[in-house]
Amino acid sequence: MNGQNDIAVSVTNLEKRFGAFTAVNKINFEVKKGEIFGFLGPNGAGKSTTIRMLCGILMPTSGEGTVGGYDIQRSGEDKREHRIYVAEVLPL
């Protein structure tokens, strides 16, 4: 595998605003297939909001993202059924 075929998740300038509040501020990252990816940050950093956008639960204000080759802004309900969202907080 090489090129775009080995990318499982791609995010470019992804942003989510709620009125004047910016919850996710133009983030960029890629996760390759088979890669273990940790998404860490303090409370209120936008982790859950980002995951909700990637799952199709929230629409981004701007930016682009793909999950499994599906565009997060253009994929319909039929594509969302292939996504799983499990949130867990691990004690430190």
Stockholm file with secondary structure:
# STOCKHOLM 1.0

chainA/1-92         MNGQNDIAVSVTNLEKRFGAFTAVNKINFEVKKGEIFGFLGPNGAGKSTTIRMLCGILMPTSGEGTVGGYDIQRSGEDKREHRIYVAEVLPL
#=GR chainA/1-92 SS CCGGGGEEEEEEEEEEEETTEEEEEEEEEEEETTCCCCCCCCTTSSHHHHHHHHTTSSCCSEEEEEETTEETTTCCHHHHTTCCCCCCCCCC
#=GC SS_cons        CCGGGGEEEEEEEEEEEETTEEEEEEEEEEEETTCCCCCCCCTTSSHHHHHHHHTTSSCCSEEEEEETTEETTTCCHHHHTTCCCCCCCCCC
//
